[in-house]
Amino acid sequence: MTVPSVALPGRRRAAAACAAALLLSVAGCARPRAPAAGDGALSATGARQAWSGRLGLQVEDAPSQSFSGAFDLRGSAAAGRLALLSPLGSTVAVLEWAPGQATLLQGDQRRSFPSLDALAAEATGTPIPVAALFDWLVGTATPIPDWQADLGQLADGRIVARRTAGGPPATLRIVLDR
């Protein structure tokens, strides 16, 4: 409900503005819920197949580019879905892949790519090792050319990976929901 500002005296207008700001900030903190086992979070073998949390990507080139927001990752390196969300919770992009196909969904647009790597590069502005994330998330330090993953804080739900060669230096930070 919108109340005309002329109907509110100074203090009431300030209180209404603070309440609106508080409501917007709380709404901005909303994230997709953590998946439960019944949601397909676990495979038939009991292996985890869904993660959510926050993701930050900083690429050090001119001009410097970065992305920070929430994510929801499901599936495997062979077939899966990665939703990237803005800090306010709106969907920025959805990456979907399966054998022989990779698709980027942004708003009303749907674009196809030859591989998951090409898809990830288009969505983030730089190549990132999405397929390796699945290994890193379960604690397997799979080596990736030009990238170095630090899994030392995985027990606390944190992963940091750095690209040291093969492009401008980049840092990928992941904080998992609990």
LINFEN-V168624 format. One record per pair of residues at least 24 apart in sequence whose ideal C-beta (glycine too) atoms are under 10 Angstrom apart, sorted by the first residue. I is the first residue (numbers start at 0). J is the second residue. Records with the same first field share a line. If there is no record, write none. Layout:
I->J, J
This chain:
23->87
24->87
26->87, 88
27->85, 86, 87, 88, 89
28->69, 86, 87, 88
29->69, 84, 87, 88
30->68, 69, 70, 71, 84, 86, 88, 176
31->69, 70, 71, 82, 84, 88, 90, 176
32->71, 176
33->71, 175, 176, 177
34->71, 72, 73, 176
38->73
39->73, 74
40->73
42->74, 75
46->75, 133, 137
47->133, 136, 137
48->72, 73, 74, 75, 79, 133, 136, 137
49->73, 74, 79, 80, 136
50->81, 132, 133, 136, 137, 156, 173, 175, 176
51->82, 84, 175, 176
52->136, 156, 157, 158, 173, 174, 175, 176, 177
53->84, 86, 156, 172, 173, 174, 175, 176
54->81, 83, 84, 123, 127, 132, 158, 171, 172, 173, 174, 175
55->159, 170, 171, 172, 173, 174
56->83, 123, 124, 125, 127, 160, 169, 170, 171, 172, 173
57->161, 168, 169, 170, 171, 172
58->123, 124, 125, 127, 162, 166, 167, 168, 169, 170, 171
59->162, 167, 168, 169, 170
60->124, 125, 166, 167, 168, 169
61->167
63->167
64->123, 124, 125, 167, 169
65->124, 169, 170
66->91, 92, 122, 123, 124, 125, 127, 171
67->172
69->174, 176
70->132, 173, 174, 175, 176
71->176
72->129, 132, 133, 136, 173, 175
74->133
75->130, 133
76->115, 128, 129, 130, 131, 132, 133, 134, 141
77->115, 130, 133
78->115
79->115, 129, 130, 132, 133
80->104
81->115, 118, 119, 122, 129, 132
83->122, 123
91->122
92->118, 121, 122, 123
93->122
94->118, 119, 121, 122, 123, 129
96->129, 130
101->129
120->166
123->169, 171
124->169
125->162, 166, 167, 169, 171
126->162, 165, 166, 169
127->160, 162, 166, 169, 171
128->160, 162, 171
131->160
132->158, 160, 171, 173
135->159, 160, 171, 173
136->173, 175
145->169
146->171
148->173
